[in-house]
Amino acid sequence: MTSMTPDINITIIIMGIIFLSAFIKAAIGFGESMIGMPVVSLLIGIQVASPLLALVAAVLTIAMLRSGWKGIDLRGTWRFLLAALIGTPLGVWGLKSVQPDWLTGFLGLAIVIAALLNLFRTKIVKLSHPNWGFLLGFGAGVLSGAYNISGPPTVLYGSLRRW
């Protein structure tokens, strides 16, 4: 067995994690990377896990958009989407340029912050101005480019806008 040949057990575990992640996205509309990235990155490294899960997330998102694209409010989300598009290349650059240990630590920190914000979300005020979408969209883009985890800022923005 060469060093490039993946261990069949790890491959089966990764396929199971991807299946579970896809099931979660299909059930609630997001969260596949919050489940998949931490575990898969431990098994094969964040620099391999990130593009793999990006491909899976893209396929799932396209499949979901085929049936629900008419429900998207572009007037309410364009700021968020524009900023996310700008932030994504920065996240990809970080994935290629920053030490994997730093990336994994930042990923853990982002997940903990998202969990704490979700835990205490009833105490957070409503964001009435739509320009907050630029800041949270940029954060979502950076996290998406580096880890495929745009969910925490996206869910936070939607929750604070009371969508």
Secondary structure, DSSP 8 states (H G I E B T S, - for coil): --TTS--HHHHHHHHHHHHHHHHHHHHHS--HHHHHHHHHHHHH-HHHHHHHHHHHHHHHHHHHHHHHGGG--HHHHHHHHHHHHHHHHHHHHHHHHS-HHHHHHHHHHHHHHHHHHHHTGGGS-----TTHHHHHHHHHHHHHHHHS--HHHHHHHHHHTT-
